């Protein structure tokens, strides 16, 4: 009997240690397959705050899970439209609402193009992990933690899609007599190489694909020689403009001149209906 009790106690201690040590990686693994929807958040208005997007009181950082700035970059094109680039791909966010600040401040106000579908959701982990042994002298100790995920999905009429996912963290505090604040905190950036921008995916739209097919067939350009950049809807409202920028032109003394061009692509036929010089 004593042997059975001893073996049971050892098994329970082993399971407890396994739960303490493996619950966090198990939670992260489970998050890859399923999370719980916590909220749908209005994504507009949105602006660039210098270190990320700002949506109301929420800041969506451009720092990755290693707490270092990702390769995301923002710039304005010749039409004062804000362009986001990542991994060699570009995505047109929309027209700027504010000119560059003369004092050098990085904030940029902008708005989506007409017809854009922009959504922002918050999901959370099903499985939390314990941290009550992480005792702090000057502050309260969270008993549990869990991941929270913000997802920004931006779709253009052209079919281009921007999909961004952030992983933040929530902490659970029990109530006590000295502080009535308890429960789960809002999602937080922890700056411990565990939270930040987890994924950026840019999918080219039908207009960009049509432009690539056009320059390959008509101009004989290789994909490594140029890049495409969506310029939004054409004045007719039934087609989209795509800038095809020859990379050698950007390296020249006067960027923008040379072989680069702008194509007008019909949304229905997905064919180039007009070729214009670089703008």
C-alpha positions, 0 to 999 in steps of 0.5 A, a space after each residue: 500500500 505504501 509503495 502504491 501511495 508513494 508511486 502515486 505521489 511521484 506521478 502527481 509531482 511529475 505531472 505537476 512539474 510537467 504542467 509548470 514547465 510545458 504549459 506555455 509551449 503547449 499553449 503556443 502550439 495549441 494557438 497555431 490551430 485554434 484560439 478563442 475570439 475575444 472581440 472585433 475592433 473598429 479598425 478605422 481611423 488608423 494612423 502610423 505612429 512612428 513605431 507601428 499603427 495606432 488604432 484608437 488607444 491601441 498601438 500595434 508595434 512594428 517590433 517582431 517577437 525578438 523585440 527588434 524592428 521588422 523589415 516593414 517600411 512606409 513611404 509616399 509615392 508621387 501621388 501622396 499615397 502611403 505604401 507599406 513594403 515588407 519582404 520585397 512586396 508592397 501594399 498601397 494603404 491609401 492617401 495621406 491626410 497629413 503632409 510631412 511634419 517640418 519638425 521631423 515627427 514620424 506620425 502619418 495620418 492616412 485613410 484607406 481607399 474607397 471600397 477597402 475592407 479593413 478588419 481588426 480582431 482580438 483572439 486569445 489562447 484557450 490554455 493559460 500557463 501558471 506563473 505564481 512562483 515568479 515572486 516580485 518584491 515591489 509589485 504583485 505577482 501574476 498567477 497565470 498568463 496567456 497570449 492574445 492575438 491582434 489580426 489586421 486584415 486589409 483587402 483591396 478591390 484589386 484583390 491584394 491582401 495585407 494580413 498582419 498578426 501580433 502576439 501580445 500577453 495577458 496576465 491574471 491577478 487574484 483579488 486581495 484586501 489591499 488592491 481590488 484590481 483583479 482578473 485579466 489585464 488588457 493585452 500587453 507588450 512584454 519586451 521579453 522576446 515573446 511578444 510583438 509582430 508575429 507575421 506579415 503577409 502581402 498577397 498581390 492582387 489581380 491587377 498586379 498579377 495582370 501587370 506582371 503578365 503584361 510586362 513579361 509578354 510585351 516588354 520581356 522583363 524578368 521578375 527580378 528586374 522590376 517591382 509592382 506597386 498598386 496605385 489604387 483605383 483609376 479615375 473611371 472607377 472600373 479599373 486599377 492603376 499599377 506602377 511597374 518600377 524598373 529597378 535600374 531606374 531607381 538606382 539612377 540619378 533621377 529615380 522615376 525616369 527611364 523604363 518604369 511605367 504605369 498600367 491601367 488594368 480592367 477589374 473584370 477582364 484583368 487585362 491591361 487597357 492602357 500603358 502610361 509613362 512613369 508617374 
